């Protein structure tokens, strides 16, 4: 029945810091939407992350939307060395990696960072073949 993920919603305490991290450090595009353009989302590939501000979420929402509760994995379009260079240039500390993990489709080489709300963000590159 389910084919793929369209979007997910991230709750933040600090919208501006969150926007800087996802656009500047991860290279996602900021989108403004909604009737008055006040809603925010990060676009990448064919997906997006809608942004809610803690205490000012849009309805309907998760039962307990809280910042820092997400554990997300993104697939990069560049080699892991380039991922690490870009993170370092943006001042984002790698807390683990690179390490081999099992992804949804193949083995992946991953690094882990935290966003401004302390969500765990895994950035991975698919392995060309399983070792």
N, C-alpha and C positions, 0 to 999 in steps of 0.2 A: 504494500500500500504506500509506504513512504519512499520517496525517491531521493531527496536531498534536503539540506538545510537552506532556508531562505535568509533568515536573519535571527539574531538573538538580541537580548536586551541586557545592557550593562548598567549598573547603578553606581553613581559616583558621588563623592562628597565635594569634590572640587572640579567643576566642569572645565575650567581653563587648563588646569594641570593635566587632566585626562585628555583633552583635545591636543595639547602639545605632545604628549607621549605617543598617542596613536597616529598622529599626522607626521610629526617630526622624526621620532625615533623609529616607528614602524612603517612610515610611508603610505599610510592609508589616506584617502581623500575625505575631507569633511563635506557633508551634505547638510543643507538646511531644508526642512520640509514642514508640512502642516499648513493649516489655513493662513497663519500669520508668519510662517517661516521661523518660528521659535524652537521647533524640534530640531535635534541634531542626530546625525548618524555618521558612522565611518564606513566608507565603501572600499572594497578590495575584491578584485575578480568579479564573480557574480553573486557576492554575498554582501551583507552589511551588518553592522552592529548599531542598533538604536541606543541612544543614551538617555537615561533618566537621572535626574538629580535626587539624591536622598532626601526624603520628606516632601518632595514635589513631583512624585511619579505621576505618569499618565495612567488612566484607567482604560481597560483592565490591566492589572499588573500581577506579578508573582505574589504569592501569599506573604512571604517575608523578604522583600527586596532589600538586601543589605550590601554595602560596598565591601569588597575584599573576599567575597564568597565564591568567586569564579576560578576555575582551573581550565584554561583554554590552550589549544594547540593550533598554531598557524603553520602552514606549509610555505616556505620561502621560495622565491623564484631565482635566487642567487646561491652560490656555494656557501657552506657554513662559515668559511673564513671571512667572506664578505659580510655575512650577517654579523659576525663578531666585530669586524672593523666598524660597521655602521653603528652598532650599539655603543661601542667605545667612543666614537665621534660625537654621539648624542649624550654622552655621560651616563649611560645606563649600565649598571653593573650586572655581569653574568653571575648568577648564584650557583649554577651547576652546569657542567658540560664543557665541551661537547661530549655527549654520551649516546650510545646506540639504544634505541627503543623500538617497540612494535607499534607501528601506525595502523590506520584503518585499512590501508591498501598494501603497504610494504614495510620493511624495516626503515627506520628514519634515524638521522643523526641530529640530535637536539641540543639546544641550549635553553636554559631557564632564566627568566628575569621576573621582576615584580613591577607592576604598573603603579601609579601614584596612590591607588586605593589598596595596594598590596595583593591584588589578584595575582595568581601564578600564571605566567605567560610562557608557554613553550613555543619556541620557533624552531622548525625542523626542516631538514632537507631529505627527500627520499633517497635511499641508497639505490645505486644502479643494479646491484644484485645482492642477494643474501650471501653473507660469508659462510 
